Amino acid sequence: MQLLFLVPAVTYLVVFFGYPVVKNVVMGFQRYTIATYFTGEAPWVGLANYTSVLGSSLFGEAMLNTVLFTVGSIAGQFVIGLAIAMFFRRRFPLSGVLRSLLLVPWLIPLIVAGAVWRWILDQDNGVLNRFLEALHVVQGPPGWLTDTSLALIAVIVVNIWIGIPFNAVILYGGLQDIPEELYEAASLDGATGWRAFRHITWPLLRPVVTVVLVLGVVYTIKVLDIILGLTNGGPANTTQTIATQSYQLSFQQFDFGQGAALSNVLIVVSLVFAVLYLRANRRAVTE
């Protein structure tokens, strides 16, 4: 009888998660184009789709951009999120209100955030360039989203802004579980400031840090909305990632087989980090 309560959840997972994943894996081995929707034919091509996408000249650049985007975003989100979490650990007036406002970037739909930041970073009429010109910081307006040397940095900065609340909230929760008595005892021995952080905060927060970093990587490597909203993979593919390349193959070139093959690469990478997350979470629970 108890198993009947699991039926709705299992059905939901199979229909909305299991079937799409299996279908995507199968499509990766088929010549699946827009003609398939009319003829119903999707010839089996084996590893041809993987050979094409992995051997393309764009794959190397997209993979490098994915790594840079992921590492830059995770590093920025974590460092700033940890600093904010440490700041809010001390109680002060309006701390609750400020913590609530901190969640705003996390609550805004990504496509909306992308549109707003595209306006802020616009080369000719953007708020940022007008502000910098008013302060005489720049001679000419930088092309934050059109300059090949700045576009990826700009996209990373925007993604950091979006991900800070997640890191800050989770790390703040981890800090709340550290007993104050440990800091009081350490202060008697002169361990304050950086020494207290190094010997008390960081060791006790490490399980939470591991979970935050692993989840951050799983989420960031598949970011699509914000890149499409800001640069659409340009200029000159300098912000093209595996996720955006898969999207363009599927929904712009209508080669769903190659798009599925490329997205399967992301699935494998995500599974690796998912396993790491489960192991880290299990270790954190046991500790």
ChimeraX attribute file (.defattr): number of C-alpha atoms within 10 A of each C-alpha:
attribute: neighborCount
match mode: 1-to-1
recipient: residues
	/A:1	5
	/A:2	6
	/A:3	6
	/A:4	8
	/A:5	9
	/A:6	10
	/A:7	11
	/A:8	10
	/A:9	10
	/A:10	11
	/A:11	12
	/A:12	11
	/A:13	12
	/A:14	14
	/A:15	11
	/A:16	10
	/A:17	11
	/A:18	13
	/A:19	12
	/A:20	12
	/A:21	16
	/A:22	11
	/A:23	11
	/A:24	18
	/A:25	18
	/A:26	17
	/A:27	24
	/A:28	25
	/A:29	21
	/A:30	22
	/A:31	21
	/A:32	26
	/A:33	18
	/A:34	15
	/A:35	13
	/A:36	13
	/A:37	10
	/A:38	8
	/A:39	8
	/A:40	10
	/A:41	13
	/A:42	16
	/A:43	12
	/A:44	15
	/A:45	15
	/A:46	13
	/A:47	12
	/A:48	17
	/A:49	24
	/A:50	21
	/A:51	12
	/A:52	14
	/A:53	19
	/A:54	17
	/A:55	11
	/A:56	11
	/A:57	10
	/A:58	15
	/A:59	18
	/A:60	15
	/A:61	17
	/A:62	21
	/A:63	17
	/A:64	16
	/A:65	19
	/A:66	22
	/A:67	17
	/A:68	17
	/A:69	24
	/A:70	23
	/A:71	17
	/A:72	17
	/A:73	26
	/A:74	25
	/A:75	14
	/A:76	19
	/A:77	26
	/A:78	23
	/A:79	14
	/A:80	18
	/A:81	24
	/A:82	21
	/A:83	16
	/A:84	20
	/A:85	23
	/A:86	16
	/A:87	14
	/A:88	17
	/A:89	14
	/A:90	8
	/A:91	9
	/A:92	9
	/A:93	7
	/A:94	9
	/A:95	14
	/A:96	12
	/A:97	9
	/A:98	11
	/A:99	16
	/A:100	11
	/A:101	12
	/A:102	17
	/A:103	17
	/A:104	11
	/A:105	17
	/A:106	16
	/A:107	11
	/A:108	12
	/A:109	12
	/A:110	19
	/A:111	16
	/A:112	13
	/A:113	22
	/A:114	22
	/A:115	15
	/A:116	14
	/A:117	20
	/A:118	21
	/A:119	16
	/A:120	16
	/A:121	23
	/A:122	21
	/A:123	20
	/A:124	14
	/A:125	12
	/A:126	17
	/A:127	15
	/A:128	19
	/A:129	22
	/A:130	18
	/A:131	12
	/A:132	15
	/A:133	14
	/A:134	10
	/A:135	9
	/A:136	10
	/A:137	11
	/A:138	13
	/A:139	8
	/A:140	12
	/A:141	18
	/A:142	17
	/A:143	18
	/A:144	23
	/A:145	22
	/A:146	19
	/A:147	16
	/A:148	16
	/A:149	13
	/A:150	16
	/A:151	22
	/A:152	27
	/A:153	19
	/A:154	21
	/A:155	24
	/A:156	23
	/A:157	17
	/A:158	19
	/A:159	26
	/A:160	21
	/A:161	18
	/A:162	22
	/A:163	24
	/A:164	24
	/A:165	26
	/A:166	19
	/A:167	25
	/A:168	27
	/A:169	18
	/A:170	17
	/A:171	24
	/A:172	22
	/A:173	15
	/A:174	18
	/A:175	21
	/A:176	12
	/A:177	10
	/A:178	14
	/A:179	11
	/A:180	11
	/A:181	9
	/A:182	12
	/A:183	18
	/A:184	14
	/A:185	11
	/A:186	16
	/A:187	14
	/A:188	9
	/A:189	9
	/A:190	11
	/A:191	17
	/A:192	16
	/A:193	10
	/A:194	10
	/A:195	13
	/A:196	17
	/A:197	16
	/A:198	13
	/A:199	13
	/A:200	18
	/A:201	19
	/A:202	14
	/A:203	11
	/A:204	18
	/A:205	20
	/A:206	15
	/A:207	18
	/A:208	19
	/A:209	20
	/A:210	17
	/A:211	20
	/A:212	19
	/A:213	18
	/A:214	21
	/A:215	18
	/A:216	22
	/A:217	19
	/A:218	20
	/A:219	14
	/A:220	20
	/A:221	21
	/A:222	19
	/A:223	19
	/A:224	21
	/A:225	17
	/A:226	23
	/A:227	24
	/A:228	18
	/A:229	19
	/A:230	26
	/A:231	22
	/A:232	17
	/A:233	22
	/A:234	18
	/A:235	17
	/A:236	10
	/A:237	19
	/A:238	21
	/A:239	30
	/A:240	29
	/A:241	29
	/A:242	27
	/A:243	23
	/A:244	24
	/A:245	24
	/A:246	26
	/A:247	21
	/A:248	18
	/A:249	18
	/A:250	21
	/A:251	12
	/A:252	11
	/A:253	13
	/A:254	16
	/A:255	20
	/A:256	26
	/A:257	28
	/A:258	29
	/A:259	28
	/A:260	27
	/A:261	27
	/A:262	25
	/A:263	23
	/A:264	20
	/A:265	17
	/A:266	18
	/A:267	18
	/A:268	11
	/A:269	15
	/A:270	20
	/A:271	13
	/A:272	13
	/A:273	18
	/A:274	17
	/A:275	12
	/A:276	16
	/A:277	19
	/A:278	13
	/A:279	14
	/A:280	19
	/A:281	16
	/A:282	12
	/A:283	11
	/A:284	16
	/A:285	9
	/A:286	7
	/A:287	8
